[in-house]
Amino acid sequence: MNLFAIIVLILGVIAIVFPNQFFMFGRSWMFKEGAEPSKAVTYMGRIIGVILVISVLLGKFK
């Protein structure tokens, strides 16, 4: 497994486990203090994380 695949896999797992923090990373300056992402953003972050993990795993077994 190359370095890029490992990084994408780690990002996918982080997006699944911590979707709010993953979304706010690099964007926190745009929002007021204490702002939380909506439920839709949380679900979409988890879906993107699952897609990233599946794509890395399928690429490894290809």
Residue pairs with C-beta under 8 A, 6 or more apart in sequence:
1 9
1 56
1 60
5 56
5 59
5 60
8 52
8 55
8 56
9 52
9 53
9 56
11 22
11 49
11 52
12 48
12 49
12 50
12 51
12 52
12 53
12 56
13 49
13 53
14 21
14 22
14 49
15 22
15 45
15 46
15 48
15 49
15 52
16 46
16 49
16 50
16 53
17 49
19 37
19 41
19 42
19 43
19 45
19 46
19 49
20 36
20 37
20 41
20 42
20 45
22 45
22 49
23 37
23 41
23 42
23 45
24 31
24 37
37 45
